[in-house]
C-alpha cells in the first residue's frame, strides 16, 4: 500500500520542526519557561499569523470564528488574543539604543569616507567640520539620539574607546552584553532566517539560503581556519553594506532586507571512517 503523500510530508515537517525547536527549548528551560508558558505564547502567534496571512486571502470575513477554525483555538480565546495583539503589537522591538549603535558600527566599517585605503575603520574625531567625524556619522545614519549617548553605549560594551577627543573602533560589530538586547537580536535574525526558508518552501523567486556543511573535520583544522572564516564573513557583510550604500535612492516603494551569516560547530557524533567531504547545501 502506497504511503499517503500528505502523511509523508507531515512526518518530514514534524522532524524539521523538532530540529528547529530543540535548541530553543533547551534555552527556554534554562530561563524557567515551562511548556505551558510556551504554549500560551504559541497561541498568540497562531492567531496573529492566521489573521495576517489566511483570513482575507481566503476571501472570507476575518471573524474570530474563522480564526478559531484555522488554528484550533477556542473562539473566546481568539477574541482575547486579538485584543492583546491590537494593544501591544505583534513584534517586540529591539531596544532603540542598541539598534542605533548597531547601525553606527555598520556604517563606520563600510562607508568609504570613514575607512582608510585598506578598508579599515578610521579613528574619528568626536566633532569636526573639516573631516569625517563621529557626530557626522551619527547624522549620516539619521540617528535620533545624541552622539554622546551613542558613544557612551558603544563604550559601555567595549566597541569604542575615546582618547583626547578621538574615537577608536575596537570591534567591527556591535554586540550588546544586555540579555534583553541579545534575545531581541535572536528574534530578529532567526525570525528572518526562517521567513527566508519558508518563502522558499512556498515557491516563487527563491531567496539566498544556503550553508556549507562538514560532518567530521579534525579539530585542529577548525582551530586554524575559524579566525579566517570569521574574517571572511565580516568582509562579506561589509562589502554588501558598501554596495547598498553606494546605490542611488530613487523615489518609489521601499523594502527591507537582512543578510546574515552564522557559524556553528560541535563534536562529531561518530568517528569518521573516511575523508570528510564538503557539502554546499541549500536548505530549501
C-alpha positions in Angstrom: 0.0 0.0 0.0 1.4 3.3 -1.0 2.0 5.9 1.6 -0.2 9.0 1.7 1.9 11.9 0.3 0.4 14.3 2.8 1.2 11.9 5.7 4.7 11.5 4.4 5.1 15.3 4.2 3.7 15.8 7.7 6.3 13.3 9.0 9.2 15.2 7.4 7.7 18.5 8.5 7.4 17.2 12.1 11.1 16.1 12.1 12.1 19.6 10.8 10.1 21.4 13.4 11.6 19.4 16.2 15.1 20.1 14.9 14.3 23.8 14.8 12.8 23.9 18.3 15.2 21.8 20.2 17.9 24.4 20.9 15.2 27.0 21.6 13.5 24.7 24.1 16.8 23.9 25.8 17.4 27.7 26.3 13.8 28.3 27.5 14.1 25.5 30.1 17.2 27.2 31.4 15.2 30.5 31.6 12.5 28.9 33.7 9.9 28.7 30.8 7.6 25.7 31.2 5.7 24.0 28.5 2.6 26.0 29.5 4.4 29.3 29.1 5.5 28.4 25.5 2.0 27.1 24.7 0.5 30.4 25.7 3.0 32.3 23.5 2.3 30.0 20.6 -1.4 30.6 20.8 -0.8 34.3 20.2 1.5 33.5 17.2 -1.2 31.2 15.7 -3.8 34.0 16.0 -1.5 36.6 14.5 -0.4 34.6 11.6 -3.8 33.2 10.7 -5.2 36.7 10.8 -2.5 38.2 8.7 -2.0 35.5 6.1 -5.1 33.3 5.8 -8.3 35.2 6.6 -8.6 37.8 3.9 -6.6 35.7 1.4 -9.4 33.1 1.5 -12.0 35.7 0.6 -13.9 35.2 3.8 -14.7 37.6 6.7 -11.9 37.8 9.2 -14.0 36.7 12.1 -13.0 35.2 15.4 -14.8 32.0 14.4 -12.8 31.8 11.1 -9.5 32.2 13.0 -10.7 29.6 15.5 -11.4 27.1 12.7 -7.9 27.7 11.2 -6.0 27.4 14.4 -8.0 25.1 16.7 -8.0 27.7 19.4 -11.3 28.4 21.2 -13.2 31.4 19.8 -13.3 33.3 23.1 -9.6 32.8 23.5 -9.1 34.1 19.9 -11.0 37.2 20.8 -8.9 37.8 23.9 -5.7 37.3 22.0 -6.7 39.6 19.1 -7.4 42.4 21.6 -3.9 41.8 23.1 -2.3 42.0 19.7 -4.1 45.2 18.9 -3.0 46.7 22.2 0.7 45.6 22.2 1.5 44.8 18.6 2.8 41.5 17.2 6.5 42.1 17.1 8.8 43.1 20.0 11.2 45.9 19.0 14.9 45.9 19.5 15.9 48.4 22.2 16.3 51.8 20.5 19.8 52.4 21.8 21.1 49.0 20.6 19.5 49.5 17.2 21.2 52.9 16.6 24.5 51.6 18.0 24.5 48.7 15.6 23.7 51.0 12.6 26.6 53.3 13.6 29.1 50.5 13.6 27.8 49.0 10.3 28.1 52.4 8.6 31.5 53.1 10.1 33.1 49.9 8.7 31.5 50.2 5.3 31.3 53.8 4.2 34.4 54.9 2.2 34.9 58.2 3.9 35.1 56.5 7.3 37.6 53.9 6.3 41.3 54.0 5.2 42.7 52.8 1.8 42.9 49.3 3.3 39.2 49.3 4.1 39.8 49.5 7.9 37.7 51.9 10.0 39.5 55.2 10.7 39.7 56.8 14.1 37.2 59.6 14.1 37.3 63.0 15.9 34.3 63.4 18.0 33.4 66.5 16.1 34.9 68.2 13.1 33.7 70.5 10.3 36.7 69.7 8.0 36.8 65.9 8.1 34.6 62.9 8.8 33.7 62.8 12.5 31.7 60.7 14.9 29.0 63.3 15.1 28.9 63.4 11.3 28.5 59.7 11.2 25.5 60.0 13.5 24.0 62.4 11.1 24.6 60.1 8.2 22.7 57.3 9.8 20.0 59.7 10.8 20.3 58.8 14.4 17.7 60.3 16.6 19.9 60.1 19.7 22.6 62.5 20.9 26.0 61.4 19.6 27.3 61.4 23.2 24.6 58.9 24.2 25.5 56.7 21.3 29.2 56.9 22.2 28.5 56.1 25.8 26.6 52.9 24.7 29.4 51.8 22.4 32.0 52.4 25.0 30.0 50.6 27.7 30.1 47.3 25.7 33.7 47.8 24.6 33.2 48.6 20.9 34.8 52.0 21.0 37.3 53.9 23.0 37.6 57.7 23.2 41.1 59.2 23.7 41.7 63.0 23.7 38.6 63.7 21.6 39.2 60.9 19.0 37.0 57.8 18.9 38.6 54.5 18.0 36.6 51.5 16.9 37.8 48.4 18.7 35.5 45.8 17.2 33.8 45.8 13.8 30.5 44.6 15.2 28.2 45.8 17.9 27.4 43.1 20.4 25.4 44.1 23.4 26.0 42.5 26.8 22.4 43.1 27.9 20.4 39.9 27.8 17.3 41.7 26.6 19.3 43.0 23.6 20.7 39.6 22.8 17.3 38.0 22.9 15.9 40.7 20.7 18.7 40.1 18.1 17.9 36.4 18.3 14.3 37.0 17.4 15.1 39.4 14.6 17.9 37.3 13.0 16.5 33.8 13.4 13.0 35.1 12.6 14.1 36.5 9.2 16.2 33.4 8.5 13.0 31.3 8.9 11.0 33.7 6.8 13.5 33.2 4.0 13.4 29.4 4.3 9.6 29.2 4.5 9.3 31.6 1.5 11.5 29.2 -0.5 9.3 26.3 0.6 6.2 28.1 -0.7 7.6 28.7 -4.1 8.3 31.8 -6.2 11.6 33.5 -6.7 13.9 31.9 -4.1 15.9 33.9 -1.5 19.5 33.1 -0.8 19.5 30.3 1.9 22.5 28.0 1.8 25.0 26.5 4.1 28.4 24.9 4.0 28.4 21.6 5.9 31.1 19.1 7.1 30.0 16.2 9.3 33.5 15.4 10.6 36.6 17.6 10.5 39.8 17.4 12.5 39.5 19.8 15.5 42.9 21.2 14.6 41.7 22.2 11.2 38.9 24.2 12.7 41.1 25.9 15.3 43.3 27.1 12.4 40.5 28.0 10.0 38.0 29.6 12.4 39.5 33.1 12.6 39.8 33.4 8.8 36.2 32.2 8.4 35.1 34.9 10.7 37.1 37.5 8.8 35.5 36.2 5.5 32.0 36.7 6.9 32.9 40.2 8.2 34.2 41.1 4.7 31.0 39.8 3.0 28.8 41.9 5.3 31.0 45.0 5.0 31.1 44.8 1.2 27.3 44.2 1.0 26.8 47.3 3.1 29.1 49.3 0.9 27.3 48.2 -2.2 23.9 49.1 -0.9 25.0 52.5 0.5 26.5 53.3 -2.9 23.3 52.7 -4.7 21.1 55.6 -5.8 17.9 56.2 -3.9 15.1 56.9 -6.4 11.6 57.6 -5.3 9.3 54.6 -5.1 8.4 51.6 -2.9 10.7 50.7 0.0 11.7 47.2 1.0 13.7 45.9 4.0 16.3 43.1 3.9 18.5 41.2 6.2 21.6 39.4 5.1 23.0 37.2 7.8 25.9 34.8 8.4 26.0 32.2 11.1 28.5 29.6 12.2 28.1 26.6 14.4 30.4 23.7 15.5 30.2 20.8 17.9 31.9 17.4 18.5 31.2 14.9 15.7 28.7 12.2 16.6 30.9 9.4 15.4 34.5 8.9 14.5 34.8 9.3 10.7 36.0 6.2 8.7 36.9 8.1 5.6 37.9 11.5 4.4 35.1 14.1 5.0 33.5 15.8 2.1 32.2 19.3 1.9 28.6 19.8 1.0 27.3 23.2 -0.2 23.8 22.6 0.9 20.6 24.6 0.1 18.2 24.5 3.0 15.2 24.9 0.9 
